[in-house]
Amino acid sequence: MATGDGQVTAGDEAVLRSEALTATVAAKGAELVRLQDAQGRDLLWSGDEEVWGWHAPLLFPIVGRVRNDQVKVAGRSFPMKQHGIARKSQFRSIEADAGHCLFRLSPDASTREAYPFEFRLDVLYELKGNELAITASVTNTGSGDLPASFGFHPAFVWPLPEGGAREDHVVRFDADEPAGIRQLNDGLLKPGTVPNPVRKRRLALTDELFSKDALVFDQPRSRRLVYGGRGGPQISVEFPDMPHLGIWSKPGAGFVCLEPWHGHASPEDFDGELRDKPGIVNVPEDGTARFAVRISVLDHQEDRV
């Protein structure tokens, strides 16, 4: 049961408000489902089922796909669909007020069918001014190590309000990006790299970029991106402790996803134990791993990367 002054209806969603932003978080998946600026303009994708039915899903305990949609734990195989179990799970509302909300996922019969571990996943949203901070805490409540990855997957409208045409939008990186990027084949990570499309810290957004699925930055130097067009609001995404990054859209769709990850899809040839999957964090008994992102809405005239 939620406490405080936040608007929580039957545990289904929480609405956070500041002078600059309104954020709505659903208990299903602890997913951010709406983000509006002070003018009431939507900055987050609508979740149109005919195009892509999500808004900003949380990826746990895997990011991306695993081979044959199965994970191995102590030699046994368990079914695990792309991006894991959290985004389709019902979280419990722990507390909420106008500035924050906390949702929790604990194991049940359904989660154990895919992920046979004891854990607690707390997702905290904090809204202050023009910034929404999201912190996911994964606690190992069982015995032995808890193998997990975590990813954020917010889909921002493309084009942004008053941002001009879709082709006017860019993603600005806060560092040079000389390393090649990875590509996906049927959701799995292909070997080798292809040239990085970021030029002078700028990625010009086009549908062609995503003709072969997401752009996977497995060695990004940047820990902050700013997305925007020629005018209107700009979206800053900061991820100081998330070592991987995905950028994705469906060609022709009205969104672009800026995705800080800790972990990524399995390499095509990986068929080992979940604990050995590249990008996995093995959380010790009674330990907690935290994953955080900060989303800020900037005025077009503000200083940016």
N, C-alpha and C positions, 0 to 999 in steps of 0.2 A: 504494500500500500504506500503510495507516495505521501510525502509530508511537505510542509512549507506552503508557499503561496503560488507555486507554478500551476498552470492550467493543465491538469492531467485528467483525462476522461476515461474512467473504467480501466486504467492502466494501459490504454492503447496508444497514447501519444502524449508528449509534453511540448508546450509552446514556450519558447524563451524569447524575451524582448529586451532590447536596449534602445537608446535613442537613434541608433544607426541601422540596426538589423532586427529581423524576426526570423527565428529558426524553429522548425518543427521536427521533432524526432519521434519516430514510431517505435513501439515496443517490439514489433516484428523486425527482427534483425538488428535492433537498436540503430536503425538506419535514419540518417538525416534525409528527410523527404521534401523539405521546402526551405529555401533561404531567400528572403526578400530584403531589399534595401529600404531606406526611410521613405522612399516614394511608392513603396508597395510593388516594385518591379521584381519579377522572378529572376533569380540568378542561377538556379539549379534546374536541371532537366526535369520535365514533367513526368517521366516514367511511362510514356505512351507504350502500351503493350504491343502494338503492331510494329514498333520500331525497336525498342529495347526497354524492358519493363522495370528497370531499376532507376534509382536516383543517386545514391551514394553508398552502395553495399560495403559491408565490412568483411574482409577476407580472413578466415580462420577455420582450421589450423593449417591450411595450405594456401598458397597464392598460385593461381593458374591451375593447370592440369597436371595430373600424374599419369604415368603410363597405365593404359587399360582402365583408367578411372578406379584404381585400387592402390591402397597403401599397404605396406608390409610391416607388421609389428610382431616381433619374436617369431618370425617365420610364417605367420598366418596372414592371409589377405583379407582386407576389409574394403567395402565399396566406399569410394570418396569421389564425389563429383567435383567439377571445376570450382575452385575458390572455397571449397570446404562447406562446413555445416552452419556457420553462424548466421549467414544472410537469410536463411530460411527458418531459423529457430525463433521461438517466442521468448523474449527476454522478460524479466520481472522488473517492474519499476520499484526502485529502492527509495529515491527521494527526488524532489523537484521543487524549484521555486522559479521566480522570474529570470534568474541569472544562471541557473545550472540544472542539470538533471543527471541521474545515475541509473543505468540499467544493468542488470546482471543475468548472465547465463550460467546455469549449473548443469551437470550431467543428468541425463535421464535415459530411459530405455532406447529412445530414438537416437540420441547422440552416440551412445555406446555401440550401436550397430556399425557405425562408421569409424568411431574414434574411441577405442577402449581404454580411456584414461579418466582419472579424477582431476578436475580442474575447477577454477572459478574465473570467469571472464567478466570483468567490470568495465563498462564504457561510460566515461564521464564527459559530458559536454558543458563547457563554460563559456558564456557569452558576456563580453564586456566591451562597450563601445562598438567599434567596427571590427572586432576580432572574435572569432569562434575557435576556441581551443578544444581539441578532442584527444583524450588520453584513454588508451585501452590497456588494462592491467591483466595479465595472464598469470594466475597463481596456481602452483602445483600443490594440490591437496591430497595427492596419493603417494605411493611409494615408488622409488626409482625416478629417473629423469622423465620430464614431460617434453616430448618433441613438438614444436609448434613454429609456425610462421604467422605473420600478420600483415595485412595490407589495407590501405585506404583506397577508395575507388570513386571519388566524387565526380559527377558529370555536370559540367557547367554549360549553360546555354551558349550556343554558337550560331549566330552572332549574339554578343551581349547587347543589352539595351543601349541605344544611341552609340553603339560601337562601329557603325558603318557596315559595309558588306562583309560576308564571311571571309572573303579573300584578303580583307584588311587586318585580320586578326593574327597575332603572333604570340608565341611563348618566349619570354626572356629568361635566360639562365643567369645565375649570379657568379658563374665561373666559366672559364673556357672548357670545352668538352672535346678533347682530342681523341678519346678512346672510341673505337668502333662500337656499334650497337649490335644486339642479337635479334634474330628473327625467329618466328614460330612456324612450326609445321603441324597442323592439326592440333594446335594448342601446346605442343611440346617444343622445347628449346633446341633449335638447330645448332650444330657445331659451327665454330668459326664466327666471324663478325662481318658486317658490311659497313661502308663508310657512314660516319655520323652526319646526319642532315643538319645539325646545328651549325650556323655560320655566324661568326662574330657574336656569339652568345644569343643568337636569335633563331628561333624555329618558326618559319613562315608556314602557317597552317593551310593545307590543301587536302582535298579528298584523296588524292593520289598517294599521299603519305601512308594511308591506312589500307591500301589495296591488298596488302599481305598481312593484315591483322595489326596488332599493337607494335609500337616501337619499344623495345626493351633495353633500358640503360642499366647494365649490370655493374658498371664502374663509373657512375656519375660523380663528378667533382662537386657539382652544385648541390646546395641544400635549401635553395629557395628559387621559386619560379614566380613570374608575374605574367598573367594572361590578360590580353585585352585588345581592343581595336583602336580606331583613330580618335574616338571620343568616348564619353560615358564612363562607367565604373571600370576599374581594373581589379583583377582577383590575384591576390598574393597567396601562395601556398608555401609554407615553411615546414621543413622536416629534418631537423638537425641530426637526429639519430637513426634515420631510416636509410640504409645503404643502397637501396635499389629503387628504380623508378620505371613506371610504364606511362606511356601516353597513347591514348586510343580513341578512335571514333569509328562509326560505321559510315562509309562513304555516302554523302548526301544527307546524313542525319543532322539534327539540330543541336548537337552536343559535342563536347570534347572532354575526355576524362584525363585528369592529372592525378597520377596514382603513386604516392610514396609507398614503398613496400619494404618489408624485411623478409626476403625470400622471393622466389620466382618459380615459374613452371619447371617441371623436371626436364633435364636434358633427354633427348630422344633415346639415348642408350642407357639411361639410369633405371635399374630395376631392383634397387637395394632396399634396405630397411628405411623406414620413415626417419629415424634418428640420424641417418647418414645423408639424407637428401640435401643437396646444396641449398644454402640459405636458411636451413632450420636452426632454431635456437633450442637447445636442450636445457630446460628450466629445472634446477635441482629441487629435491624434496623441500617443501615449505618455502621455496623461492618464488619470486615474482619478476616477470619481465614486463617492461612498460614500452609502449609504442605511442608516439604522439605526432600530431600535426596541428598547425595553426593556419586558419583560413582568414584572411583579412580582405575587406573591401575598401579600395582606395579611390579617391577622387582622381580623375584623369590628370590633374595638374600636380599631384603629389610626386615626390621623388621616387623613382623605381629603379630596379636593377637594369 
